[in-house]
Amino acid sequence: MSAAPRKTASRKPVANRRDYDRRRKRGPMRKTGRPVWRQPMLLGLVVLLLGCGGGGGWWAWREGWLVTVQNHIDAASRSVVAAVTPFKLSDVTVEGRDYVERSALLTALGVQTGDSLLGIDLQAARKRLEGIDWVASATVERRLPDTLYVTLKERRAVAIWQSGEEYTLIDRNGRTVRASRMPPGAEKLLLLGGPGAPEHVGELLLLLAYEPALARQLRAAVWVGQRRWNLVLTSGVEIWLPEEDAVAALQQLAKLDAAHKLLSREYGVVDLRLPDKLYLRKRSGGDVPSGPA
């Protein structure tokens, strides 16, 4: 009797094992006490660097060093543009110039024939022009291919203020206008006198606007006691206005003059300082009281 065949048990392939593990086992990670960025020395170094940088920047700004460097960079840029540009300055056209002298204008612009039109600093030229006493505002434009176009808005003098032996031009807003020479027609300007007169010239012009016929005869005005005006006509007649209600007094005088020709007679002073009364002073002296004004 033959023996039954034996069943061979199936064996799973076994992976080759290393006799030892070459990888080094890592131990558990330990947390340090503080993050790197919170280490005292590193944090102090960062603060020091930031402080030095900020302080240096503030110092450079305070001393104007950064502005100077920027100006040099701008000038160098304009020089480069000037070297390659085909547009050369050959003409300067000015609009609105009555009082400003040509030499002062060209000095403020700082240009000359042959300069690069694109290399001109328009903003700097404008600021220099507005530094001239007569100039209230200015604009400077390039007009290719060869023209620099300047528009001026000049201050207009309305009066000359006499203080001692000095004469200063006054504009409508009471600002003093200094000039190396008197403008054309300055001899026809209103002559102001008295301390503080320029600051009140606007009030005077408003007052005269109510009586334009009388304003055309006015030669001078004196600010008296920091409170009222004395008006001097071209005929030499003086009108002493009151501190209050000067407009009403001036209008009443105009009516009386139209009826009685007071300002064309022998009177040298018309005193309106008191309400409801009119005093007339003859040229030779002596007051002549009149009835209610």
Beta strands, then each sheet from edge to edge (+ up, - down):
strand 1: 91-95
strand 2: 135-143
strand 3: 147-154
strand 4: 157-163
strand 5: 166-171
strand 6: 176-177
strand 7: 190-193
strand 8: 218-224
strand 9: 228-233
strand 10: 238-240
strand 11: 267-271
strand 12: 279-282
strand 13: 287-289
sheet 1: 1+ 3+ 2-
sheet 2: 6+ 5- 4+ 7+ 8+ 9- 10+ 11+ 12- 13+
end
